Amino acid sequence: MDESCPIGKIIKVLSMKWNLLILRQFNNDFSKKRFNQLLEELKPISTRTLSKRLKELEKAGLVGREKFNEIPPRVDYYLTDSGKEIINTFKPLTKWAEKFGNTI
């Protein structure tokens, strides 16, 4: 797929293993999540993989990161406005899957 195509870029990011599942964890209320909370919710993902995927989603502008200067260190992850928009685009697809998903 052509890298200059905007759809190609987002498909590349979303098709990476775990990325859609990570975004789904923010789906219900768009609240901030801590790393360990995401790790627990996404079992059996490894810490290394989650860290790498969050960095990719952050680079793509879908997830933001807020670091607090505390001991122990605390980092919150959240959906950016762009991330919230892409989650909203999944809602019709989810309805379709609920209606016809068992046919594929």
Residue frames relative to the residue before (quaternion, step in Angstrom):
aa qw qx qy qz dx dy dz
M 1.0000 0.0000 0.0000 0.0000 0.00 0.00 0.00
D 0.5543 -0.6365 0.4417 0.3040 3.55 -1.03 0.86
E 0.4289 -0.7330 0.4772 0.2259 3.60 -0.69 1.14
S 0.6531 0.5208 -0.3275 0.4416 3.61 1.13 -0.49
C 0.5585 0.5991 -0.3826 0.4277 3.58 1.26 -0.25
P 0.4678 -0.6989 0.4551 0.2923 3.64 -0.68 1.01
I 0.6442 0.5044 -0.3304 0.4705 3.59 1.00 -0.72
G 0.6249 0.5473 -0.3332 0.4459 3.57 1.01 -0.76
K 0.6471 0.5261 -0.3179 0.4509 3.57 1.00 -0.82
I 0.7082 0.4460 -0.2787 0.4710 3.59 0.81 -0.94
I 0.6079 0.5311 -0.3602 0.4676 3.61 1.07 -0.63
K 0.6212 0.5421 -0.3425 0.4506 3.58 1.00 -0.77
V 0.6807 0.4753 -0.2889 0.4767 3.59 0.91 -0.90
L 0.7241 0.4611 -0.2571 0.4438 3.58 0.78 -1.00
S 0.6622 0.5237 -0.3172 0.4320 3.59 1.11 -0.56
M 0.5130 0.6311 -0.4339 0.3876 3.58 1.22 -0.15
K 0.5792 -0.6156 0.4070 0.3464 3.54 -0.93 0.95
W 0.8202 0.2297 -0.2487 0.4611 3.54 -1.06 1.01
N 0.5655 0.6446 -0.4091 0.3120 3.65 0.99 -0.58
L 0.6695 0.4759 -0.3105 0.4783 3.61 0.90 -0.82
L 0.6517 0.5136 -0.3179 0.4588 3.58 1.01 -0.75
I 0.6158 0.5261 -0.3432 0.4757 3.58 1.07 -0.70
L 0.6632 0.4971 -0.3078 0.4673 3.59 0.87 -0.91
R 0.6167 0.5649 -0.3399 0.4301 3.57 1.03 -0.78
Q 0.6152 0.5748 -0.3510 0.4099 3.61 1.05 -0.68
F 0.6815 0.4479 -0.2795 0.5068 3.59 1.21 -0.44
N 0.4450 0.7741 -0.3904 0.2244 3.56 1.31 -0.35
N 0.7014 0.5282 -0.3064 0.3676 3.59 0.73 -0.99
D 0.8504 0.0351 0.0210 0.5246 3.59 0.69 -0.99
F 0.4129 -0.7330 0.4440 0.3084 3.59 1.31 0.08
S 0.3488 0.7575 -0.4936 0.2468 3.61 1.14 0.47
K 0.5825 -0.5516 0.4588 0.3820 3.52 -1.33 0.26
K 0.1559 -0.7813 0.6010 0.0630 3.53 -1.14 0.72
R 0.3731 -0.6889 0.5751 0.2354 3.53 -1.15 0.68
F 0.6696 -0.5177 0.3547 0.3972 3.56 -1.21 0.55
N 0.7047 0.4659 -0.2799 0.4561 3.60 0.77 -1.00
Q 0.5920 0.5529 -0.3617 0.4615 3.58 1.13 -0.58
L 0.6596 0.4865 -0.2972 0.4897 3.58 0.94 -0.88
L 0.6260 0.5482 -0.3314 0.4447 3.57 0.99 -0.85
E 0.6710 0.4931 -0.2861 0.4740 3.58 0.96 -0.89
E 0.6914 0.4922 -0.2767 0.4508 3.58 0.92 -0.92
L 0.7579 0.3895 -0.1895 0.4878 3.59 1.13 -0.64
K 0.1924 0.7954 -0.5545 0.1512 3.61 1.13 0.45
P 0.6524 -0.1451 -0.7431 -0.0332 1.76 -1.96 1.55
I 0.2003 0.7968 -0.5491 0.1531 3.66 1.00 0.63
S 0.4065 -0.7044 0.5254 0.2500 3.58 -1.06 0.74
T 0.6316 -0.5330 0.3949 0.4014 3.58 -1.20 0.43
R 0.6379 0.5364 -0.3259 0.4463 3.58 0.98 -0.82
T 0.6787 0.4873 -0.2897 0.4668 3.58 0.89 -0.94
L 0.6519 0.5081 -0.3255 0.4593 3.59 0.89 -0.86
S 0.6464 0.5200 -0.3188 0.4584 3.57 0.92 -0.87
K 0.6656 0.5025 -0.2951 0.4661 3.58 0.92 -0.92
R 0.6851 0.4879 -0.2890 0.4572 3.59 0.87 -0.92
L 0.6322 0.5195 -0.3376 0.4652 3.60 1.00 -0.74
K 0.6308 0.5202 -0.3293 0.4723 3.60 1.03 -0.74
E 0.6477 0.5093 -0.3175 0.4694 3.61 1.00 -0.80
L 0.6727 0.4827 -0.2968 0.4758 3.58 0.93 -0.86
E 0.6204 0.5234 -0.3377 0.4765 3.57 1.11 -0.66
K 0.6482 0.5163 -0.3093 0.4665 3.59 0.96 -0.88
A 0.6792 0.4806 -0.2787 0.4797 3.59 1.08 -0.76
G 0.5049 -0.6845 0.4024 0.3385 3.59 1.27 -0.14
L 0.5241 0.6533 -0.4043 0.3674 3.59 1.23 0.27
V 0.7677 0.2110 -0.1038 0.5962 3.57 1.16 -0.65
G 0.2112 -0.7595 0.6035 0.1195 3.53 -1.08 0.81
R 0.2429 -0.7611 0.5911 0.1112 3.52 -1.28 0.45
E 0.0739 -0.7859 0.6135 0.0201 3.55 -0.85 1.00
K 0.1505 -0.8065 0.5707 0.0355 3.55 -0.56 1.24
F 0.1979 -0.7770 0.5908 0.0896 3.56 -0.93 0.96
N 0.3901 -0.7216 0.5275 0.2210 3.54 -0.95 0.91
E 0.3325 0.7294 -0.5093 0.3130 3.55 0.40 1.31
I 0.2595 -0.7101 0.6178 0.2161 3.52 -1.33 0.17
P 0.4597 -0.3021 -0.8047 0.2232 1.57 -1.21 2.18
P 0.6493 -0.5359 0.3640 0.3985 3.57 -1.18 0.54
R 0.1143 -0.7829 0.6097 0.0475 3.55 -1.10 0.74
V 0.0241 -0.7770 0.6286 -0.0231 3.53 -0.98 0.96
D 0.1495 -0.7656 0.6211 0.0758 3.55 -0.94 0.95
Y 0.1983 -0.7496 0.6212 0.1133 3.54 -1.10 0.79
Y 0.0174 0.7971 -0.6011 0.0548 3.55 -1.06 0.75
L 0.5370 -0.5929 0.4839 0.3549 3.54 -1.28 0.36
T 0.3783 -0.6784 0.5787 0.2486 3.54 -1.03 0.80
D 0.6935 -0.4230 0.3410 0.4731 3.58 -1.24 0.03
S 0.6342 0.5241 -0.3188 0.4707 3.57 1.05 -0.78
G 0.6467 0.5191 -0.3075 0.4665 3.58 1.02 -0.80
K 0.6399 0.5128 -0.3190 0.4752 3.58 1.04 -0.79
E 0.6358 0.5305 -0.3254 0.4566 3.58 1.01 -0.80
I 0.6833 0.4738 -0.3092 0.4616 3.59 0.88 -0.87
I 0.5915 0.5461 -0.3647 0.4678 3.61 1.08 -0.64
N 0.6575 0.5119 -0.3100 0.4578 3.59 0.96 -0.84
T 0.6326 0.5217 -0.3442 0.4573 3.61 1.10 -0.56
F 0.6179 0.5549 -0.3434 0.4387 3.60 1.20 -0.41
K 0.5374 0.6694 -0.4040 0.3161 3.60 1.10 -0.54
P 0.6703 0.4583 -0.3305 0.4810 3.68 0.84 -0.75
L 0.6255 0.5300 -0.3386 0.4617 3.59 1.06 -0.70
T 0.6260 0.5304 -0.3289 0.4675 3.58 1.04 -0.76
K 0.6480 0.5068 -0.3159 0.4727 3.60 0.95 -0.85
W 0.6393 0.5173 -0.3235 0.4680 3.56 0.98 -0.83
A 0.6657 0.5105 -0.3019 0.4529 3.60 0.91 -0.93
E 0.6398 0.5176 -0.3262 0.4652 3.57 1.04 -0.76
K 0.7038 0.4622 -0.2625 0.4713 3.57 1.04 -0.76
F 0.8388 0.1867 -0.0518 0.5088 3.59 0.84 -0.98
G 0.4114 0.7734 -0.4255 0.2270 3.58 1.26 -0.16
N 0.6673 0.5096 -0.3167 0.4413 3.56 1.05 -0.60
T 0.6038 0.5705 -0.3605 0.4243 3.60 1.26 -0.05
I 0.6987 0.4322 -0.2830 0.4950 3.62 1.22 -0.15
